[in-house]
Amino acid sequence: MILVVRLTPKAREDAVTGIELLFDGAPVLRARVRAIPERGRANAALARLIADWLGVPASSVNVAQGSKSRLKQVSVEGDPDRLTSLIATRLAELASSS
């Protein structure tokens, strides 16, 4: 499964913060990491964050595209139905906590 993520590096905390609509109306997952965007640190932090957020092994998550951009495509290996359900659950938890 590919997740499109808008990443903000150098944030106060590592967190997935919700969904954002791009200028063309496409939805993306919004995430923040404390790591700086040097030598792949922010990308590695994003991969760890997504793995923790979904409760999947870190080895199953990697930044597939956009390594030098704020807009990234993150690949998550696993059953697509299970991952879709997990993402929906996590997003519902975010919405109910705000």
N, C-alpha and C positions, 0 to 999 in steps of 0.2 A: 504494500500500500504506500502511496506517496501522499505526504501531507505538505501543503504549501504553508510556509511559516514566515511571518514578518518578524525579524529579530531586532531587538534593541540591546546592544552591548553596553557595558559600563553602567549597568543599572544598580540599584540598591540591593536587589535580591534576585535570585533565580526563580522564575515563576512563569507559568502559562497563565495569561491574564484574560483570555477570551477569544472572541471572533471579531475581526475587523473587515470592513468592506473596502476594497481598493477603488480607485477612480473609475474603473470599468464595471464596478458592481460585483466583482468576484470576491467571494469570502475567503479569508485566510486566517490561520491560527496566529494569535499574537503572543509572543514570548519575550521575556527579558532575562538576561544573564549578567552576572557581575564581571565576567571575564572581558578582557580587552580584545579588540579585533586584530591581534597580531599573531603570526605564526600558527593560525588555526585554533587558537585558544577558545575563541567565542563559539566556533563551530563544534568543537569537542564538548564544550559546556552545554550547548544546545542539544546535542545527541544524548548526553547523560540526563539532561532535564526531561526530554521526551520519554526516554526509557523509564525513568522513575515515575513520571506522571502516568504512564500507561501500565506500569508494573510488568514490563518485559525486560529480558536481558539486554544489557548495554550493547552486546555484540550484534543484536538484531536491528540496531538503529544507526544510520549514518546520513550525513549530508550528501545527497546525490548530485545536487546542482545548486549553483549560486554561492559558492564558497567565499566570494569577495563582495557579495551583495547583501543588502538587508533582507531581500526576498529570497527565500531558500526553498528547495524541494528536499524534504527529509523522507528517506526510505525507511519503512518499518516492516520487517519480515514477520509473518505470522498469518493466521487465519483472518481474511478480510472481514468476515461477518463478526467475529469476536472483537476485532480491533474497532470496527465501526460502532459496536455496542459500547465498548469501553470509552471511546471518545465522546459519544453522546452522554454517557453517564457523567464523565468528568466535566463536560461543559455545563450540564444541568447543575452539578454541584457548585460550579463557579457562579452561575446565574443566581442560585438561591442564597449564596453567601454575600452577594453585593447588594 
